[in-house]
Amino acid sequence: MDMENQTALAWPNGKRVAVAVTVMYETWAEGKAPNYSVQTTHLKPGTVDLAGRAWSTYGGRVGVWRIIRLLDRLQIPATFFVNARCAELYPDSVKQIVKSVARQVPYHVVRARPVVGSIDLEPAAWHWTWERHGAPQINSRFQKLTGGRHMEAADWAAWVAVKMVVQATLRTRSADFKQQREFIFGGAGFDGYKGLAVSVRPWDQQLRQAVFLATPYAVAASAPVEGFLHRSNVLDTLGDDEPETPCRLNR
C-alpha cells in the first residue's frame, strides 16, 4: 500500500509475485573448510575433511556452470555475489556470468575501490536503483505512471522543482511569486529522497544536492564524501563555494 496516496501497489503486467534470484558464489583457502559441513556427523579430530575440500571446488568446477546454463536458457537475470578467491581461481566462470546472466559484478575484489571508467562509473543527480531515504517509493510510482520507464536525472529535477514550488505555496500560504522566491532562496530545506535536504544557494541559485556515483545498474557511492566538512553546509563541498565563485546572481 502506498501510504502517501492510499493506493494499492501492484507489479507490472498484473503479476502477483516477483522473484529475485541471488547466487552466493564462494570458496575458501586451500586446505580449509567452513565450520559447518555437508556431512551429518562430525569428523574425528585430525581427520582430513575431503568432503569439505570437494565442496569448496565443486561450485567453480561444475555447480556455477550448471546455474549459468539454466538461467541463460530461461532468460532469468540474476545477482551473483562472488568472493575474490572465486574470481582468482575461476576467472572464466566470472566472465561467463557477466556475459550470460548478470548485469554486472562490480567491485567484488579483495579491496573494493571505485575505478572511474571501468564500468561506466559516472556522476548522476538521480538513479533508478537508489534504495534509501524513500527512493523506492518515488521510483516505483514514477515507473507505474510512465508505463515502466525508469526515473532519470531530468525527471528527478522536474519533480523536485515542482515539489519546491508546492511546498513554498503551502508554507507561505500564498501564490505570490516574490513570497515563494524568498522562501525557496531563504535557506529552506526540501526532501529530495537523497538523505541530505536539498536547498538553493542564494549566490548562484544552484540546487544543493547529493551527487551519486553510479554504474548503469547500481549506485556505488554518494557525495559529499564522509570526512569533508564545511562551516555551514556539507553540500557546499561540491562545486564552487561562495568565496570562490564568480557567479553572483543575488546582487
Buried (B, 14 or more C-beta within 10 A) or exposed (E): EEEEEEEEEEEEEEEEEEEEBEBEBBBBEEEEBEEEBEEEEEBEEEEEBEEBBEBBEEBBEEBBBEBBEEBBEEEEEBBBEBBBBBBEBBEEBBEBBBEBBBBBBBBBBEEEEEEEEEBEBEEBBBBBBBEEBBBBBBBBBBBBEEEEEEBBEEBBBEBBEEBBBEBBBEEBEEEEEEBBEEBBBEEBEBBBBBEBBBBBBBBBEBBBBBBBBBBEBBBBEBBBEEEEEEEEBBBBBBEBBBEEEEEEEEE
